[in-house]
Each structure stands twice: as C-alpha cells, then as structure tokens.
Amino acid sequence: MNIEQRKILDAYISMVDERINAGFEGSLLTFMFKDLKGSEDARKAQMTEEVGRIFSVLLSRFFKRPATMPINQMSFFMGCVDWPVHKKTKKAINGITNNDGMHFGGIYLVPPKSRTAMNLEDVVDRAMPKIMRTGKLTHIHVKPMRDTPRKAAGYVLKSVERLRIGSGEILILPRVHSEMNRRVGVLGTTSGAETMFR
C-alpha cells in the first residue's frame, strides 16, 4: 500500500473515530449473498448496489425525513467486499462458499438522536422483508462493535490492507442529498469523500 492509499484509509478510519466520540453507536455488518452471475467485478458491483439499497431502507427506519438532515447527523456506513481468511471459515458461515467466498462487510454507525430507541439489530430484524426483497441475500449478520474504531475499521477494510481491492472500492454512505430519494448506486471512487461527510 502506497502513502496516498494509506492517507485515504486513515481518513476513513478517522471518520469512524470522530462519530464514535460524538456518541454514535457502532455495529459490524456482514452481508452474505446467493451466487451472483457475472465476473468478479460484476458481482462486486451487484453487492455494492444491494448494500446501498439496504442502507436506504435502514436510514428511513431511523429518520423520518433524511433528505432534509445534515449528512453528518445521519447514520454512517463504511465497508467493502471481503473474503474469508481461513478455509475453516467457509464451513462456519452460511453462504460463505457462494461467489468464491466473496461477501460484503462494513461498519454501521447510528447517531445518538434518531426516531427509534431500538438498536440496529432490532431494526434490521423488523425491516427484513424489505431487506430481502430482491432475493440476492442469504442473510445479514449484525454484531455490536466492541473493538476500538481503528481496530474495527482495520478488520472491515482488511481486503484493502492486503491489496485484494483498491481504496477506490470502499463504500461510504450516505453520499449526497440528491441521491436520498432514489436507489443508491455503486460508489466507484472515493475521490473527495473525505470532505463530503465532515
């Protein structure tokens, strides 16, 4: 990893750190998919688009009118595609053998002020019909973030650390207000994202 990529990675980790210090509650999400069609890049794009759609579903559960809110007061998501580290992991997690082991992991941060007192796991459970609507997922695993923001972010972004993917494939949500009222698409680049959410 070169110096520029390290700076981008550190900037994203700082975004998580700042929100945790501001009272956001963090959770780790793992999205497991059915076998998707296409090349590896095509499957990455499908996963990223689906995660963006689910972010929009969950955002509406936490906020009544997210399009009118300052972006830094909304829920925050950072994640990317990932692969199992050990062969044993493939047997332990349902769906991990699909897509040659590729799945999607991320950190979801909920701000201290939202329309519900439920935690993310409960919100995901209640929203499951909408989340599973497209039929692409096998399941979503939600786990409270117990580690430090830096350690948790390092775990989520380990595919970048290992140069399996580039920093431009990191998905940061939300993007901009103009996209709040339509389905979130693929984030093809991280250029300028460091200032977009501050």
ZAMARKE-494123 format. One record per residue: residue in one letter; x, y, z of N, C-alpha, C in turn. Coordinates in pm, whole numbers, plus 50000, padded with zeros to 5 digits. Atoms other than C-alpha are relative to their C-alpha. Layout:
# ZAMARKE-494123
AXYZXYZXYZ
...
END
This chain:
# ZAMARKE-494123
M500854988050000500005000050000500885012550000
N499174988050007501465033649898499535010550100
I500284989649900501475065450106498635006449977
E501284993750031498465080549926498844991250044
Q501055009349959496345049349982499894999450152
R500005000249853497385048950349499325012450055
K500654987749956496265085150386498484999149985
I501435001550023492865077150236499404990650105
L500485009649901492475047050464499925006350139
D499974993449869493465067350770498885010450012
A501084990049998490965094650672498664993350027
Y501255007249978488135069250661499904994950143
I499995004849862489145054150993499735011550096
S500244988249917489165089251141498525004049999
M501434996950009485595094351017499194991350096
V500665009049905484515064051220500325004350143
D499554996049867486555075151521499275012550049
E500664987449963485045110151520498534997750037
R501415002449973481495096851511499804992050130
I500085007449874482075072051792500215009550117
N499754990049895483495100552001498825009650018
A501174991249993480355120551919498754992850050
G501135007349942478115093552064499294990349907
F500615009850091477315072151758500224985950055
E499895014149959476665035351828500394991649880
G499465007550113478655011651611499634985449999
S500245014350019477824977351472500784995349878
L499365006350115479604953651236498934992349923
L500975006950085477514941150943500734990949902
T499505009150104478224911050723498834996149912
F501065003050098476124906850408500424987549922
M499725012450071476044871350270499044998849882
F500785000150124474844866549913499844986049941
K500165011850084473424839149699501015001149886
D499094999350113475554830049399499495010149898
L500364989650095475524860249169500644997249865
K499505002350135476024859748794501035010449962
G499064990550054478874875848608501424998250049
S498595000049959482564882948651500135004650145
E499794995349864484104891648986499645014750013
D500334985849995483804928748907498485002249994
A501464998850011480144924148808499344996250132
R500575004249871479434905949135500295010350109
K499694989149906481214933149334498995011349985
A500934988950027479014959049166498604996750051
Q501335004049952475844939449246499935000550152
M499974999749854476874935649610499985014350052
T499924986149957477724972249643498675007249982
E501314993950024474434983049488498974995250101
E500965005649906472484959649715500215005650141
V499704994249868474254972450027499525014550005
G500504986250007473445008049917498495000650014
R501465000549988469774998849878499584997150144
I500345003649861469694983250225500295011650093
F499714988249919471365014050373498835009849994
S501154990950016468485034850232498794995150077
V501125005949924465925010850382500175002850149
L499764998149857467535013150726499975014750038
L499984985749971468015050750705498595005250025
S501394995449984464255055650667499394994950131
R500485005149871463735034950984500505008550116
F499424991749894465965058151187499585014649990
F500314985850020464915091551035498785001549910
K501244997950075461565104050909500265007049868
R499704992550123462965129050656501515001449984
P498544999450011466645120450594500505010049895
A499564990950106466785141950280500155014450048
T499924986249950466415173450493501045001650111
M499064999649888469065164450751501425002749956
P498574998950029472735174350765500594985949992
I499465013450021474715144450640500764994950122
N499225004749886476935143650947499154996350122
Q500905004249893473865137551166499254987249966
M500655012350043472715107050971500814987750042
S499255012449987473655070851008501145000149900
F498795000250084477035063150854500394985549975
F499555013550034478275032350672501325000549926
M498745001550072481765022350562500264985149985
G499755014350019482524988750405500544996949862
C499485004550130483814968450113499814984949989
V500065014550017483834933649966501154993750078
D499005006949919485784907850160499984985249965
W499915014450019486884871650151500414993550132
P499605006649875487314845950430501514998250004
V498555001149983490824844150571500434985550001
H499645014149987490854807150653498964991249935
K500925009450063489334777450476498934995250097
K500965004649900487644767150801498805009450009
T501074990149990485624799250792498884997049901
K501005002850103483864787850477498924990550051
K500955009749948482234759450666499195005850115
A500634994849879481324780950964498885009949973
I500974989550027479274808050795499134996249881
N500945003450105476174801450590500185009249879
G499884992150121476674812550231501415004449966
I498654994950023480414818950258500654993649878
T499425006450118481164794349976499455005749870
N500544993650120478984814049734500955010849949
N499214989150061480694838249493501494998650032
D498605002949969484064821549561500425006050135
G499714994849866483824833249922499825015050016
M500144985549992483304869849836498675003850066
H501194994849933480844888050063500245014850027
F499854985649975480424923650195499935002550150
G499984996749858481354936650539500125015050020
G499914985749976481054970750697499695003850143
I500334994049871480614993250997498805009149979
Y501194991550005477205009151054499945007850131
L500034991449882477075038851292498665007150010
V501284993649976473795051051440500215012150091
P499814988149917473745087051575499204999350129
P500715000449871472615093851933498555004649991
K501374995550016469445111051807499394993949875
S500725005850112467075091051589498554997950042
R501435001149971463355083351567499654987450079
T500285012349929463685049551741501064997450105
A499065003749894465275036752061500554985949976
M499545013650028465835002551903501445000149951
N498645001150052469354990951832499954994949855
L499975003450142470484982451479499524985749975
E500415013950021469954945051520498484998749998
D501465000549996466284950251613499395006749877
V500494992950119465784975051329500154991249876
V499775009150112467294950451081498974988850001
D500985010849989465014922751209498625004649951
R501324995050039461904944251163499935003749852
A499984995950141462994956050818500324988349906
M499555011450080463884920950699499194997549873
P500735002150126461004917650446500485009149887
K499504990750103462214948750261501464997149965
I498585002850022465874939550304500184988149906
M499865012350078465394905050149499215000249870
R500954999250112463024917149877500604996049865
T499425002750132465444913949583500414985549982
G499645014150008466304877949667501474997449978
K498575001850023470054883649639500764995350124
L499315003249875470954878750005499604986350055
T500375011649919471114847250215499685004850141
H500304994149869471304867050540500945011750029
I499144989249950472774896950725500334996850146
H499585002149861474784892551043500345013650061
V499774987449930474754921751290500674997150134
K499285002049874477234923751578500435013550057
P499564987249941477844952551822501515001649987
M498584997150015481204969151770500655001250138
R499365000149868483304960652076501425005449997
D498624995550012486764969451946500085015149987
T499794985750026488275004051913499635002749854
P500344996850139487165022351596501124996449902
R498885003050089490635018251446500134985149974
K499885014550017490744980951509498834994449920
A501185004750073487184975551386500085003849852
A499874995450138487794996351073501104992249927
G498925007850060491054977851011499524986149961
Y500545013350031489184944851026499085000649877
V500944998850111486444956650788500725002749868
L499284996050122488964970850541501234991549973
K498795008350013491444942050557500304996049855
S499765003250140490934934350187500775011249930
V499224988750053492324969150114501424999150052
E498685001449938495204963950356500824989349929
R499315011350064496064931350179500115001749850
L499924996650141495804948249838499154990849912
R500935008250078493004924849732499085009049918
I500774989850072490994955749633500675013550023
G499444986649984491854992549593499165008550094
S500744991149910490845020949823498795006249931
G501154994850074488505032849547498784991250004
E501145009249991486285002649615499365000250138
I500644998549870485455013349970498695007649982
L501324993750008481765022050001499775008550125
I500324990749892480945052650212498595005449976
L501384995250009477305061550279499635007750126
P500714995650121475375084250275500935007949907
R499234992150095476585102249967499525014550003
V500494986250001474685134149881498484999950003
H501464999349984471115145849939499244997049872
S500725002350125470195143949571499764985249975
E500155014350020470545106249595499124993550106
M500785005849891468405101649905498644994849953
N501355003750042465155098849712499994989649888
R499975010850099466325072149468500974989250047
R499195011449960468075039049491501485003549992
V498584996749995471715042549594500744990749906
G499255008150094474085031049322501404996950049
V498645004249967477675019449312500895012150021
L499024989649976480345041549461501294995649934
G498855004650078483045038049201501315006350041
T498764993449961485545061849355499815006650134
T500084993549871486375076549692500505014449992
S499464986650015487695109149550499105010550061
G500744989249940486585138449761499134996050116
A500925004549896484735116950012500445004450138
E499534995849868486935128350300499355012950046
T500614987349961485345162850290498484999549990
M501445000450024481835152250184499224997750128
F500765004149883480865138750524500425007350126
R499554992949881482545163450759499125012250025
END
